[in-house]
Amino acid sequence: MESPLAAYRIERGGRGNTVADTTRALREAIFDGVLAPNEWLREESLRLILGVSRTPVREALIKLEEEGLISRTSGQGARVTSLTIEDMLVVYNVRGSLEGLTSKMAAEHGSTEQKAELQLLHNAMAEAANGVDPIEFSRLNVQFHSSLTSMANNVYLDRLLSTVETAIRRFGARSLTAVRMAQIVTEHATIVAAVRDRDGERAAMAAFDHAASARASTLELFMSRTSSLNQLLSKPIGFDGRL
């Protein structure tokens, strides 16, 4: 039976960077849950499945360790790191502070053209929410926050936010319901208005509140999944070995 990781196989013959492609493939496999938390990663298996040599796999693992996505132990190899609920709370708190600062700087330094682009992205997100299109909504959401970061125009802030967003993706894709998408549109509208009015303090507070809402939503989903798992594990097992 073919491994699910085969879907991330590196296309050969192109002009891409094999190390970068391998790193990206393994990163996405971790984000998608194909490589699960605490799963051991064997270089030989990875290179055969991805269709690359051992060197890019080894270098990709070094990069992923730097990103905190895997941990390596001398003599034992590498495995995907796991994150706790405490990790999640810390990451979202940091995200709130960083996005608050980003929105403040965007409001104070963003150009008229950049603010118009932000408004267009917000309008597109509202349309995606009305059409209950979570895939398009998620894509636009990434662009919306990227636009704010560009407006802030600070390379250190950009790097810090990139690290935090990488950590947040480790918690898995959240199911974007119609209700949650509508909430996000409302929260974004407050940010957009403050940025448009060049009100840095109001923009910072709106962004902080938005991050807090995202944290609460993710925590609720995490707890519901944990509860469902506990209920499943608590069910008696019949003599035929089935639940």
C-alpha positions, 0 to 999 in steps of 0.5 A: 500500500502506497504511503500517504506521503507519496502525494508530496513527491518531488517533481524531478526535471525542473529548475527548482531547489531540491532542498527547498522543495523537500523542506516544503513538502515535509513541512506541508505533510506535517501541517496536513497531519500526514506526518503525525506528532511524535512520528519517527522520520527515517531518512531512507524512507523519506528519500525513497517516497519523495524521490530525492537523494539523502542529502536534501532530506538531511538538510530539510530535516535540519531546517525543520528542526530550526522551525521547531517542527521536528526534534532530533535525538543523537542515535535515535533519529528525528520525529515530529514534535507535538504541541500542548494546549499550553503551547497553543495559548502561548503562541496565540498570546504572542500572535495577539501582541505582534498583530496588534503592533503590526496593525498599529504600524499599518495604520500609521505608515500605510499608503492610501493605495495599500489601504485601498487594497486592504479594503478590497481584500476585506470585501472579497472575504465578505463575499466568500463568507456569504457564499460559505466558501472556506477554502477561498476565505482561508486563502484571502485571509492569508492575503489580508494579514500579509497585506497588513504586514507589508503596510507595517514595513518592518523586516523583524516584525515580518520574521516574527509573525512568520514564525508564529504563523508556522506554529499556529498551523501546527494546531491543524486546520480549523473548520471554518463554519459560516458563523466563524467566517461571519465573525472574522469579517466583522472583526476585520471590518473594525481593523480596516476602519481603524487603519483607514482612519490612521488610528494606530491605537484603535487598530492595535486593540482591534487586532488584539481582540481578533487574535483573542477571538481566534484563540478562543475558537481554536481552544473550543475546537481543541476541547471538543475534539478532546472530549469526543476522543475521551468519550470514544475511549471510554466506550466498552469493547465487545468480545469481537474487538469492536467498539 
